[in-house]
Amino acid sequence: MNRIQYPVSIAPMMDRTDRHFRYFIRQITRRTLLYTEMVTTAAILHGDREKLLGFSPEEKPLVLQVGGDNREELITCAKIAEEWGYDAVNLNVGCPSSRVQSGNFGACLMLQPETVAKAVQAMQKTVSIPVTVKHRIGVDDRDRYEDLREFVRIVSEAGCLHFTIHARKAWLQGLSPKENRTIPPLRYADVHRLKQEFPHLIIEINGGFTNWQQVREQLQSIDAVMIGRAAYDNPYLFVSCDRDFYGDANIPPTRREVAKAMFPYLEYWTGKGLKPNSITRHILQLFAGQPGAKAWKRYITENIYPLGAGVEVVREALTRVP
Protein backbone atom coordinates (compact mmCIF):
# COMPACT_ATOMS: atom_id res chain seq x y z
CA MET A 1 0.00 0.00 0.00
CA ASN A 2 1.33 3.43 -0.83
CA ARG A 3 0.13 6.96 -1.28
CA ILE A 4 -0.07 6.67 -5.06
CA GLN A 5 -2.47 3.73 -4.80
CA TYR A 6 -4.79 5.00 -2.07
CA PRO A 7 -5.01 8.76 -1.58
CA VAL A 8 -8.59 8.39 -0.26
CA SER A 9 -10.06 5.89 2.20
CA ILE A 10 -13.26 5.39 4.17
CA ALA A 11 -12.78 5.11 7.92
CA PRO A 12 -13.55 2.01 9.97
CA MET A 13 -16.82 2.80 11.78
CA MET A 14 -18.53 0.59 14.33
CA ASP A 15 -22.02 -0.50 13.29
CA ARG A 16 -21.44 1.15 9.91
CA THR A 17 -18.69 -0.36 7.76
CA ASP A 18 -19.86 -3.98 7.74
CA ARG A 19 -19.72 -6.11 4.60
CA HIS A 20 -23.11 -4.93 3.35
CA PHE A 21 -22.21 -1.24 3.53
CA ARG A 22 -18.90 -2.00 1.86
CA TYR A 23 -20.59 -3.86 -1.01
CA PHE A 24 -22.99 -0.94 -1.41
CA ILE A 25 -20.26 1.72 -1.45
CA ARG A 26 -18.39 -0.38 -4.03
CA GLN A 27 -21.25 0.26 -6.45
CA ILE A 28 -20.26 3.96 -6.18
CA THR A 29 -16.46 3.83 -5.87
CA ARG A 30 -14.31 0.91 -6.95
CA ARG A 31 -10.92 2.32 -5.97
CA THR A 32 -11.30 3.94 -2.54
CA LEU A 33 -9.57 1.96 0.21
CA LEU A 34 -12.12 0.40 2.60
CA TYR A 35 -11.85 -0.80 6.19
CA THR A 36 -13.81 -3.25 8.29
CA GLU A 37 -15.34 -2.25 11.57
CA MET A 38 -12.88 -2.74 14.41
CA VAL A 39 -12.81 -6.41 15.42
CA THR A 40 -11.17 -7.39 18.72
CA THR A 41 -8.54 -10.09 18.78
CA ALA A 42 -10.71 -12.11 21.19
CA ALA A 43 -13.62 -12.02 18.73
CA ILE A 44 -11.41 -13.15 15.85
CA LEU A 45 -9.85 -15.96 17.86
CA HIS A 46 -13.01 -17.25 19.52
CA GLY A 47 -15.98 -15.92 17.50
CA ASP A 48 -17.77 -16.71 14.25
CA ARG A 49 -15.07 -15.82 11.74
CA GLU A 50 -17.28 -16.03 8.69
CA LYS A 51 -19.67 -13.53 10.28
CA LEU A 52 -16.88 -11.27 11.53
CA LEU A 53 -14.38 -11.48 8.68
CA GLY A 54 -16.27 -12.67 5.60
CA PHE A 55 -16.35 -10.33 2.61
CA SER A 56 -17.19 -10.35 -1.09
CA PRO A 57 -14.32 -10.10 -3.58
CA GLU A 58 -15.88 -6.88 -4.90
CA GLU A 59 -15.09 -5.15 -1.59
CA LYS A 60 -11.33 -5.14 -2.13
CA PRO A 61 -9.03 -3.30 -1.60
CA LEU A 62 -9.94 -3.93 2.03
CA VAL A 63 -8.15 -3.57 5.37
CA LEU A 64 -8.99 -5.49 8.54
CA GLN A 65 -8.87 -3.28 11.63
CA VAL A 66 -8.09 -5.14 14.84
CA GLY A 67 -8.20 -4.08 18.48
CA GLY A 68 -5.97 -5.66 21.08
CA ASP A 69 -2.70 -5.40 22.98
CA ASN A 70 -1.58 -9.02 23.37
CA ARG A 71 1.32 -9.56 21.01
CA GLU A 72 0.76 -13.27 20.41
CA GLU A 73 -2.95 -12.75 19.76
CA LEU A 74 -2.19 -9.91 17.35
CA ILE A 75 0.32 -12.11 15.49
CA THR A 76 -2.31 -14.82 15.09
CA CYS A 77 -4.91 -12.30 13.91
CA ALA A 78 -2.50 -10.85 11.37
CA LYS A 79 -1.94 -14.36 9.99
CA ILE A 80 -5.69 -14.89 9.78
CA ALA A 81 -6.12 -11.53 7.99
CA GLU A 82 -3.57 -12.56 5.40
CA GLU A 83 -5.09 -16.03 4.98
CA TRP A 84 -8.54 -14.54 4.45
CA GLY A 85 -7.24 -12.28 1.70
CA TYR A 86 -7.21 -8.85 3.33
CA ASP A 87 -4.89 -6.31 1.74
CA ALA A 88 -3.55 -5.01 5.06
CA VAL A 89 -4.17 -5.18 8.79
CA ASN A 90 -4.61 -2.02 10.86
CA LEU A 91 -4.10 -1.72 14.61
CA ASN A 92 -6.64 0.49 16.39
CA VAL A 93 -4.87 2.96 18.70
CA GLY A 94 -7.60 5.58 18.52
CA CYS A 95 -10.90 4.35 19.92
CA PRO A 96 -11.63 6.00 23.30
CA SER A 97 -14.62 3.91 24.49
CA SER A 98 -14.70 2.48 28.01
CA ARG A 99 -14.94 -1.04 26.55
CA VAL A 100 -11.60 -0.76 24.78
CA GLN A 101 -10.00 0.92 27.79
CA SER A 102 -10.98 -1.98 30.02
CA GLY A 103 -9.30 -4.28 27.51
CA ASN A 104 -6.23 -2.01 27.35
CA PHE A 105 -6.40 -1.25 23.64
CA GLY A 106 -7.58 1.59 21.45
CA ALA A 107 -6.55 5.13 22.38
CA CYS A 108 -5.05 4.18 25.74
CA LEU A 109 -2.27 2.41 23.84
CA MET A 110 -0.97 5.82 22.80
CA LEU A 111 0.36 5.98 26.34
CA GLN A 112 2.32 2.78 25.66
CA PRO A 113 4.21 3.34 22.38
CA GLU A 114 6.70 0.56 23.15
CA THR A 115 3.84 -1.94 23.43
CA VAL A 116 2.49 -0.82 20.07
CA ALA A 117 5.95 -0.91 18.50
CA LYS A 118 6.67 -4.46 19.68
CA ALA A 119 3.27 -5.67 18.51
CA VAL A 120 3.62 -4.09 15.06
CA GLN A 121 7.14 -5.41 14.66
CA ALA A 122 6.05 -8.95 15.57
CA MET A 123 3.06 -8.81 13.21
CA GLN A 124 5.19 -7.55 10.33
CA LYS A 125 7.68 -10.38 10.80
CA THR A 126 4.83 -12.85 10.47
CA VAL A 127 2.90 -11.63 7.42
CA SER A 128 3.70 -10.15 4.03
CA ILE A 129 0.74 -7.71 3.97
CA PRO A 130 1.28 -4.22 5.44
CA VAL A 131 0.63 -3.57 9.12
CA THR A 132 -0.60 -0.02 9.72
CA VAL A 133 -1.65 2.01 12.76
CA LYS A 134 -4.60 4.37 13.27
CA HIS A 135 -4.33 6.71 16.25
CA ARG A 136 -5.15 10.13 17.69
CA ILE A 137 -2.89 13.17 18.01
CA GLY A 138 -2.91 12.70 21.78
CA VAL A 139 -4.69 11.34 24.84
CA ASP A 140 -5.95 13.32 27.84
CA ASP A 141 -3.20 15.68 29.00
CA ARG A 142 -0.51 13.96 26.97
CA ASP A 143 -1.38 15.90 23.85
CA ARG A 144 1.64 18.02 22.99
CA TYR A 145 2.99 17.75 19.48
CA GLU A 146 6.20 16.38 21.02
CA ASP A 147 4.22 13.48 22.51
CA LEU A 148 2.69 12.68 19.11
CA ARG A 149 6.07 12.84 17.41
CA GLU A 150 7.60 10.51 20.00
CA PHE A 151 4.82 7.96 19.54
CA VAL A 152 5.30 7.95 15.77
CA ARG A 153 9.09 7.83 16.09
CA ILE A 154 9.03 4.77 18.33
CA VAL A 155 6.46 2.87 16.30
CA SER A 156 8.02 3.76 12.94
CA GLU A 157 11.45 2.60 14.11
CA ALA A 158 9.82 -0.77 14.72
CA GLY A 159 8.95 -0.89 11.03
CA CYS A 160 5.52 0.71 10.66
CA LEU A 161 5.41 2.92 7.56
CA HIS A 162 1.73 3.95 7.39
CA PHE A 163 0.07 6.06 10.09
CA THR A 164 -3.55 7.21 9.91
CA ILE A 165 -4.05 10.06 12.35
CA HIS A 166 -7.39 11.32 13.62
CA ALA A 167 -6.47 14.97 14.12
CA ARG A 168 -8.25 15.25 17.47
CA LYS A 169 -7.00 14.11 20.83
CA ALA A 170 -9.06 11.63 22.83
CA TRP A 171 -10.41 12.11 26.33
CA LEU A 172 -10.48 8.72 28.04
CA GLN A 173 -12.78 10.06 30.77
CA GLY A 174 -15.67 12.49 30.60
CA LEU A 175 -16.53 12.26 26.89
CA SER A 176 -18.48 9.57 25.04
CA PRO A 177 -17.02 8.07 21.84
CA LYS A 178 -19.46 10.26 19.87
CA GLU A 179 -18.36 13.41 21.76
CA ASN A 180 -14.73 12.41 21.17
CA ARG A 181 -15.42 12.67 17.43
CA THR A 182 -16.64 16.27 17.66
CA ILE A 183 -15.64 18.13 20.84
CA PRO A 184 -11.82 18.04 20.96
CA PRO A 185 -10.63 20.62 18.41
CA LEU A 186 -9.13 19.50 15.12
CA ARG A 187 -5.39 20.15 14.82
CA TYR A 188 -4.50 19.50 11.20
CA ALA A 189 -1.27 21.47 11.51
CA ASP A 190 0.17 18.84 13.87
CA VAL A 191 -0.36 16.14 11.25
CA HIS A 192 1.17 18.30 8.52
CA ARG A 193 4.20 18.98 10.71
CA LEU A 194 4.55 15.26 11.33
CA LYS A 195 4.78 14.63 7.59
CA GLN A 196 7.48 17.27 7.30
CA GLU A 197 9.53 15.62 10.04
CA PHE A 198 8.95 12.06 8.77
CA PRO A 199 8.89 12.46 4.98
CA HIS A 200 9.60 8.75 4.43
CA LEU A 201 6.39 7.70 6.20
CA ILE A 202 2.91 7.50 4.69
CA ILE A 203 0.89 9.99 6.73
CA GLU A 204 -2.89 9.87 6.34
CA ILE A 205 -5.20 12.40 7.99
CA ASN A 206 -8.71 11.81 9.36
CA GLY A 207 -11.27 14.06 11.00
CA GLY A 208 -14.01 16.42 9.84
CA PHE A 209 -13.73 16.09 6.06
CA THR A 210 -17.00 16.38 4.11
CA ASN A 211 -16.09 17.49 0.57
CA TRP A 212 -13.46 17.02 -2.11
CA GLN A 213 -12.09 20.56 -1.92
CA GLN A 214 -11.00 19.86 1.65
CA VAL A 215 -9.40 16.62 0.50
CA ARG A 216 -7.47 18.33 -2.31
CA GLU A 217 -6.17 20.94 0.11
CA GLN A 218 -4.96 18.25 2.52
CA LEU A 219 -3.22 16.31 -0.23
CA GLN A 220 -0.96 19.31 -0.75
CA SER A 221 0.60 18.55 2.66
CA ILE A 222 0.14 14.85 3.37
CA ASP A 223 -0.22 11.54 1.54
CA ALA A 224 -3.82 10.47 2.02
CA VAL A 225 -7.17 11.49 3.49
CA MET A 226 -9.60 9.26 5.38
CA ILE A 227 -13.28 10.24 5.36
CA GLY A 228 -15.61 8.99 8.10
CA ARG A 229 -19.21 9.94 8.78
CA ALA A 230 -19.65 11.89 5.54
CA ALA A 231 -19.19 8.62 3.63
CA TYR A 232 -22.15 7.15 5.46
CA ASP A 233 -24.34 10.26 5.55
CA ASN A 234 -23.77 11.09 1.87
CA PRO A 235 -22.36 7.98 0.13
CA TYR A 236 -22.98 9.26 -3.41
CA LEU A 237 -20.36 11.93 -2.66
CA PHE A 238 -17.88 9.24 -3.71
CA VAL A 239 -19.19 8.94 -7.26
CA SER A 240 -16.47 11.29 -8.55
CA CYS A 241 -13.68 9.91 -6.37
CA ASP A 242 -12.36 7.29 -8.80
CA ARG A 243 -12.15 9.83 -11.61
CA ASP A 244 -10.72 12.72 -9.62
CA PHE A 245 -8.23 10.90 -7.39
CA TYR A 246 -7.49 7.64 -9.20
CA GLY A 247 -7.64 8.69 -12.85
CA ASP A 248 -10.42 6.21 -13.63
CA ALA A 249 -12.03 6.97 -17.00
CA ASN A 250 -15.15 4.82 -16.47
CA ILE A 251 -18.51 6.59 -16.59
CA PRO A 252 -19.77 6.83 -12.99
CA PRO A 253 -23.16 5.26 -12.17
CA THR A 254 -26.31 7.23 -11.47
CA ARG A 255 -28.03 6.90 -8.11
CA ARG A 256 -30.72 4.75 -9.75
CA GLU A 257 -28.08 2.45 -11.23
CA VAL A 258 -26.51 2.09 -7.79
CA ALA A 259 -29.89 1.20 -6.28
CA LYS A 260 -30.61 -1.37 -9.00
CA ALA A 261 -27.16 -2.91 -8.60
CA MET A 262 -28.18 -3.81 -5.04
CA PHE A 263 -31.23 -5.85 -6.16
CA PRO A 264 -29.44 -9.16 -6.82
CA TYR A 265 -27.34 -8.70 -3.70
CA LEU A 266 -30.49 -8.25 -1.60
CA GLU A 267 -32.10 -11.27 -3.20
CA TYR A 268 -29.03 -13.40 -2.52
CA TRP A 269 -28.75 -12.51 1.17
CA THR A 270 -32.46 -12.59 1.99
CA GLY A 271 -32.51 -15.97 0.28
CA LYS A 272 -29.94 -17.09 2.84
CA GLY A 273 -32.21 -15.92 5.66
CA LEU A 274 -30.64 -12.52 6.38
CA LYS A 275 -33.06 -9.84 7.56
CA PRO A 276 -33.25 -7.32 4.69
CA ASN A 277 -32.85 -4.36 7.06
CA SER A 278 -29.26 -5.49 7.61
CA ILE A 279 -28.63 -4.30 4.05
CA THR A 280 -31.25 -1.60 3.43
CA ARG A 281 -30.24 0.46 6.47
CA HIS A 282 -26.99 1.25 4.63
CA ILE A 283 -28.65 2.53 1.45
CA LEU A 284 -31.11 4.98 3.04
CA GLN A 285 -28.83 7.97 2.35
CA LEU A 286 -28.28 7.17 -1.33
CA PHE A 287 -30.52 10.07 -2.40
CA ALA A 288 -29.37 12.47 0.34
CA GLY A 289 -30.10 16.06 -0.69
CA GLN A 290 -32.14 15.02 -3.73
CA PRO A 291 -35.88 15.36 -4.47
CA GLY A 292 -37.64 12.26 -3.19
CA ALA A 293 -35.01 11.43 -0.59
CA LYS A 294 -37.49 11.49 2.29
CA ALA A 295 -40.03 9.38 0.40
CA TRP A 296 -37.28 6.82 -0.45
CA LYS A 297 -36.19 6.53 3.17
CA ARG A 298 -39.71 6.50 4.56
CA TYR A 299 -40.99 3.78 2.24
CA ILE A 300 -38.05 1.47 2.99
CA THR A 301 -38.09 1.98 6.76
CA GLU A 302 -41.87 1.51 6.99
CA ASN A 303 -42.07 -1.59 4.80
CA ILE A 304 -38.83 -3.59 5.20
CA TYR A 305 -39.62 -5.27 8.52
CA PRO A 306 -42.69 -7.50 7.87
CA LEU A 307 -41.96 -11.18 7.31
CA GLY A 308 -41.22 -11.87 3.67
CA ALA A 309 -40.21 -8.30 2.80
CA GLY A 310 -37.23 -7.97 0.53
CA VAL A 311 -36.01 -6.53 -2.74
CA GLU A 312 -39.52 -5.58 -3.88
CA VAL A 313 -39.61 -2.94 -1.12
CA VAL A 314 -36.55 -1.23 -2.59
CA ARG A 315 -37.94 -1.51 -6.11
CA GLU A 316 -41.12 0.21 -4.98
CA ALA A 317 -39.19 2.85 -3.00
CA LEU A 318 -37.33 3.73 -6.19
CA THR A 319 -40.62 4.67 -7.86
CA ARG A 320 -41.08 7.30 -5.13
CA VAL A 321 -37.99 9.15 -6.39
CA PRO A 322 -38.68 11.62 -9.27
C-alpha positions in Angstrom: 0.0 0.0 0.0 1.3 3.4 -0.8 0.1 7.0 -1.3 -0.1 6.7 -5.1 -2.5 3.7 -4.8 -4.8 5.0 -2.1 -5.0 8.8 -1.6 -8.6 8.4 -0.3 -10.1 5.9 2.2 -13.3 5.4 4.2 -12.8 5.1 7.9 -13.5 2.0 10.0 -16.8 2.8 11.8 -18.5 0.6 14.3 -22.0 -0.5 13.3 -21.4 1.1 9.9 -18.7 -0.4 7.8 -19.9 -4.0 7.7 -19.7 -6.1 4.6 -23.1 -4.9 3.4 -22.2 -1.2 3.5 -18.9 -2.0 1.9 -20.6 -3.9 -1.0 -23.0 -0.9 -1.4 -20.3 1.7 -1.5 -18.4 -0.4 -4.0 -21.2 0.3 -6.4 -20.3 4.0 -6.2 -16.5 3.8 -5.9 -14.3 0.9 -7.0 -10.9 2.3 -6.0 -11.3 3.9 -2.5 -9.6 2.0 0.2 -12.1 0.4 2.6 -11.8 -0.8 6.2 -13.8 -3.2 8.3 -15.3 -2.3 11.6 -12.9 -2.7 14.4 -12.8 -6.4 15.4 -11.2 -7.4 18.7 -8.5 -10.1 18.8 -10.7 -12.1 21.2 -13.6 -12.0 18.7 -11.4 -13.1 15.8 -9.9 -16.0 17.9 -13.0 -17.3 19.5 -16.0 -15.9 17.5 -17.8 -16.7 14.2 -15.1 -15.8 11.7 -17.3 -16.0 8.7 -19.7 -13.5 10.3 -16.9 -11.3 11.5 -14.4 -11.5 8.7 -16.3 -12.7 5.6 -16.4 -10.3 2.6 -17.2 -10.4 -1.1 -14.3 -10.1 -3.6 -15.9 -6.9 -4.9 -15.1 -5.1 -1.6 -11.3 -5.1 -2.1 -9.0 -3.3 -1.6 -9.9 -3.9 2.0 -8.1 -3.6 5.4 -9.0 -5.5 8.5 -8.9 -3.3 11.6 -8.1 -5.1 14.8 -8.2 -4.1 18.5 -6.0 -5.7 21.1 -2.7 -5.4 23.0 -1.6 -9.0 23.4 1.3 -9.6 21.0 0.8 -13.3 20.4 -3.0 -12.8 19.8 -2.2 -9.9 17.3 0.3 -12.1 15.5 -2.3 -14.8 15.1 -4.9 -12.3 13.9 -2.5 -10.8 11.4 -1.9 -14.4 10.0 -5.7 -14.9 9.8 -6.1 -11.5 8.0 -3.6 -12.6 5.4 -5.1 -16.0 5.0 -8.5 -14.5 4.4 -7.2 -12.3 1.7 -7.2 -8.8 3.3 -4.9 -6.3 1.7 -3.5 -5.0 5.1 -4.2 -5.2 8.8 -4.6 -2.0 10.9 -4.1 -1.7 14.6 -6.6 0.5 16.4 -4.9 3.0 18.7 -7.6 5.6 18.5 -10.9 4.3 19.9 -11.6 6.0 23.3 -14.6 3.9 24.5 -14.7 2.5 28.0 -14.9 -1.0 26.5 -11.6 -0.8 24.8 -10.0 0.9 27.8 -11.0 -2.0 30.0 -9.3 -4.3 27.5 -6.2 -2.0 27.4 -6.4 -1.2 23.6 -7.6 1.6 21.5 -6.6 5.1 22.4 -5.1 4.2 25.7 -2.3 2.4 23.8 -1.0 5.8 22.8 0.4 6.0 26.3 2.3 2.8 25.7 4.2 3.3 22.4 6.7 0.6 23.2 3.8 -1.9 23.4 2.5 -0.8 20.1 6.0 -0.9 18.5 6.7 -4.5 19.7 3.3 -5.7 18.5 3.6 -4.1 15.1 7.1 -5.4 14.7 6.1 -8.9 15.6 3.1 -8.8 13.2 5.2 -7.6 10.3 7.7 -10.4 10.8 4.8 -12.9 10.5 2.9 -11.6 7.4 3.7 -10.1 4.0 0.7 -7.7 4.0 1.3 -4.2 5.4 0.6 -3.6 9.1 -0.6 0.0 9.7 -1.6 2.0 12.8 -4.6 4.4 13.3 -4.3 6.7 16.3 -5.2 10.1 17.7 -2.9 13.2 18.0 -2.9 12.7 21.8 -4.7 11.3 24.8 -5.9 13.3 27.8 -3.2 15.7 29.0 -0.5 14.0 27.0 -1.4 15.9 23.8 1.6 18.0 23.0 3.0 17.8 19.5 6.2 16.4 21.0 4.2 13.5 22.5 2.7 12.7 19.1 6.1 12.8 17.4 7.6 10.5 20.0 4.8 8.0 19.5 5.3 8.0 15.8 9.1 7.8 16.1 9.0 4.8 18.3 6.5 2.9 16.3 8.0 3.8 12.9 11.5 2.6 14.1 9.8 -0.8 14.7 8.9 -0.9 11.0 5.5 0.7 10.7 5.4 2.9 7.6 1.7 4.0 7.4 0.1 6.1 10.1 -3.6 7.2 9.9 -4.0 10.1 12.3 -7.4 11.3 13.6 -6.5 15.0 14.1 -8.2 15.3 17.5 -7.0 14.1 20.8 -9.1 11.6 22.8 -10.4 12.1 26.3 -10.5 8.7 28.0 -12.8 10.1 30.8 -15.7 12.5 30.6 -16.5 12.3 26.9 -18.5 9.6 25.0 -17.0 8.1 21.8 -19.5 10.3 19.9 -18.4 13.4 21.8 -14.7 12.4 21.2 -15.4 12.7 17.4 -16.6 16.3 17.7 -15.6 18.1 20.8 -11.8 18.0 21.0 -10.6 20.6 18.4 -9.1 19.5 15.1 -5.4 20.1 14.8 -4.5 19.5 11.2 -1.3 21.5 11.5 0.2 18.8 13.9 -0.4 16.1 11.3 1.2 18.3 8.5 4.2 19.0 10.7 4.5 15.3 11.3 4.8 14.6 7.6 7.5 17.3 7.3 9.5 15.6 10.0 8.9 12.1 8.8 8.9 12.5 5.0 9.6 8.8 4.4 6.4 7.7 6.2 2.9 7.5 4.7 0.9 10.0 6.7 -2.9 9.9 6.3 -5.2 12.4 8.0 -8.7 11.8 9.4 -11.3 14.1 11.0 -14.0 16.4 9.8 -13.7 16.1 6.1 -17.0 16.4 4.1 -16.1 17.5 0.6 -13.5 17.0 -2.1 -12.1 20.6 -1.9 -11.0 19.9 1.7 -9.4 16.6 0.5 -7.5 18.3 -2.3 -6.2 20.9 0.1 -5.0 18.3 2.5 -3.2 16.3 -0.2 -1.0 19.3 -0.7 0.6 18.6 2.7 0.1 14.8 3.4 -0.2 11.5 1.5 -3.8 10.5 2.0 -7.2 11.5 3.5 -9.6 9.3 5.4 -13.3 10.2 5.4 -15.6 9.0 8.1 -19.2 9.9 8.8 -19.6 11.9 5.5 -19.2 8.6 3.6 -22.2 7.2 5.5 -24.3 10.3 5.5 -23.8 11.1 1.9 -22.4 8.0 0.1 -23.0 9.3 -3.4 -20.4 11.9 -2.7 -17.9 9.2 -3.7 -19.2 8.9 -7.3 -16.5 11.3 -8.5 -13.7 9.9 -6.4 -12.4 7.3 -8.8 -12.2 9.8 -11.6 -10.7 12.7 -9.6 -8.2 10.9 -7.4 -7.5 7.6 -9.2 -7.6 8.7 -12.8 -10.4 6.2 -13.6 -12.0 7.0 -17.0 -15.1 4.8 -16.5 -18.5 6.6 -16.6 -19.8 6.8 -13.0 -23.2 5.3 -12.2 -26.3 7.2 -11.5 -28.0 6.9 -8.1 -30.7 4.8 -9.8 -28.1 2.5 -11.2 -26.5 2.1 -7.8 -29.9 1.2 -6.3 -30.6 -1.4 -9.0 -27.2 -2.9 -8.6 -28.2 -3.8 -5.0 -31.2 -5.8 -6.2 -29.4 -9.2 -6.8 -27.3 -8.7 -3.7 -30.5 -8.2 -1.6 -32.1 -11.3 -3.2 -29.0 -13.4 -2.5 -28.8 -12.5 1.2 -32.5 -12.6 2.0 -32.5 -16.0 0.3 -29.9 -17.1 2.8 -32.2 -15.9 5.7 -30.6 -12.5 6.4 -33.1 -9.8 7.6 -33.2 -7.3 4.7 -32.9 -4.4 7.1 -29.3 -5.5 7.6 -28.6 -4.3 4.0 -31.3 -1.6 3.4 -30.2 0.5 6.5 -27.0 1.2 4.6 -28.7 2.5 1.5 -31.1 5.0 3.0 -28.8 8.0 2.4 -28.3 7.2 -1.3 -30.5 10.1 -2.4 -29.4 12.5 0.3 -30.1 16.1 -0.7 -32.1 15.0 -3.7 -35.9 15.4 -4.5 -37.6 12.3 -3.2 -35.0 11.4 -0.6 -37.5 11.5 2.3 -40.0 9.4 0.4 -37.3 6.8 -0.4 -36.2 6.5 3.2 -39.7 6.5 4.6 -41.0 3.8 2.2 -38.1 1.5 3.0 -38.1 2.0 6.8 -41.9 1.5 7.0 -42.1 -1.6 4.8 -38.8 -3.6 5.2 -39.6 -5.3 8.5 -42.7 -7.5 7.9 -42.0 -11.2 7.3 -41.2 -11.9 3.7 -40.2 -8.3 2.8 -37.2 -8.0 0.5 -36.0 -6.5 -2.7 -39.5 -5.6 -3.9 -39.6 -2.9 -1.1 -36.5 -1.2 -2.6 -37.9 -1.5 -6.1 -41.1 0.2 -5.0 -39.2 2.8 -3.0 -37.3 3.7 -6.2 -40.6 4.7 -7.9 -41.1 7.3 -5.1 -38.0 9.2 -6.4 -38.7 11.6 -9.3 
